[in-house]
């Protein structure tokens, strides 16, 4: 199956994608026949893109206020019958960076570790960043490579632990 994804990801500073700046865009492809290939070029940039999106939203609002059913363009992709199947996101594998806000109580890190262990998520590192005046703590977990479905199950368990205030950040790691 094809593993096709678009998402934020933490990458090492020495990786070629880390050198992409300003209005430039890049796509990283890893294929059996070609190996690792990067496509790079200019994009619209932050402000032109924001302006175009805002303009589209305002046009839709004007049409709705006028009682006109606005046409909303959609993207329709039709795969040919012989196309390679897409790998479900739940089956993809990544390392993860997770930052949580929890109560600064004894046993909290153990509970987070148990949630990971219950779902087969192995931790590479665990760090308590600091304790806040309100009695909460920022805890960072970095996992070893793990299946997305297992990570999501562990996160759900962490979210429901009484000491967890917020799962503040979850990012994939190269």
N, C-alpha and C positions, 0 to 999 in steps of 0.2 A: 504493500500500500504506500501511497504518497503521504509524506508528513509535511503538510503545508500550513504555516502559521504566520501570523503577524501579531506581535506583542512587544511591549517594552521588555528589555532584558539587560541585566548587568553584564558588561563585557570587560575583559582586561584592557588596560590602557594601550598595550602594544598590539591589540587586534586591529586589523585594517578598518573595521567599522567604526572604531573609536576616533578616527581622523575625519569623520564626516561632520561638517559644520554648516551653519547658516542655512541657506536655501537648498542645500544639496541633499539628495536622497540616495540611498543605496539598497540593494537587494543582495542577500547572500544565498547562494545556491550550493548545495552539496549533492552531487550525483555520482552514481556508479561509473558512468562513462567519462565524465568531465572532472571529477574531483571537486575541489572547492573553487567557486568562481564568484566574483563580485561584479555587479552591474552598478554603475555610478553615474550620476548626472544631476543637473539643476532641476529643482522643483519650483513650485510657486512661491514658497517661503511662508513664514508665519502670518504676516499681516495681509498679504493678498488672499490667502486661503480664508482667514477669518472674515475678511470683507465680503468675499463671495458667498460664504455660508450665511452670514448675517443678511445679505441682500436676498438670498433665496427664502429665508425665514420670513422676512418682511413682506415679500411678494405673496407668499402663502397666506399671511395674516390679512393682507388687503383683500385678497380673493374671498377668504372666509367671511370677513366682515361685510362684503358686498353680496353675500349669499351665493357666491359662485363656488361650485365644487371644483377645487383646483386639481389639475392633473399632477400627480406626484410621480416623477420618473422613478422607475425601479430597475434593479439589476437582475436579469434573469440569465442564469448559466445553465446550459443544457450539455450534459456530458454524453459523449458518444457511447454506444453500447460496449465498445471494446476499450474504453478508457480505464486506466489503472484506478483501483478504488482508493478513496481518501482514508487515511488513518484517523479514527475518531480521536478527538482531543483527549478523552479520558485515557487513551492508550499511549499517549506521548510521554516521553521521559525528559526530565530536566532536574537540575539542582535548583533549590529555592532559597531565597532570603526572606525571612518573616520577621516583622517587628510588631510586638504586641504591647499594649498597656495593660498591666495587671495590678492587683493589690500587692503591696510589698509584704507578703505573709510567708511564714515558713511553709515549705512544701509545694509552693506554686511551681517552681521549676521542675520538680518531680512530677507534678500533675501534667505539665506540658509534655515532658518526656514520655509519660505513660500514654498520652493521647497519640503521640507519634508511634510508639512501640506497638500499640494496639492495632495499628493499620500498616505496619511494616515500613515505616518511615525512619530511616537511619539518620542520626544527627551528626554533622561534621563539627559543629561548634555551637556553644550556648554562651551568651554573655548578657549580664545585667548591666545596662548602660548607666543608669543613675536612678536615684529615688527622688521623687517630686515632693514638694511640701504637702500635697494633699494625700500622701500615703500610697501613691501608685508608683510603679516602676516600669521602665522601658526595658523589655527583654528582647534580644535578637537571637533567632535560631537560623542556622544555615544547615541545610540538609545535604546528604549525599544525593546522587542521581536517584530519582524515584518516579514511579508512574503517577501521572496527574490525578487519576481517580483516588489513589491511596492518599495523596497529599490533601485533596479536597475533603476526604472523610476525616482525616486527622484535624484539619482546620475546623470542621463543623463541631467536632468533639471539644476542641479548645474553646470555641466561641460559647459553648454551653457550660463551661466550668464557672463556678461562682466567682472566682477571683479575677477572671478575664473581663476587663473593661472594654477593650477594643482590639481587633486585629487591624492594626493601623496600616500595614504595608505588606504585600506579598509580591515579590518579583522573581522571575526566573533568572538563573545565573548561568553564564556560558560554561 
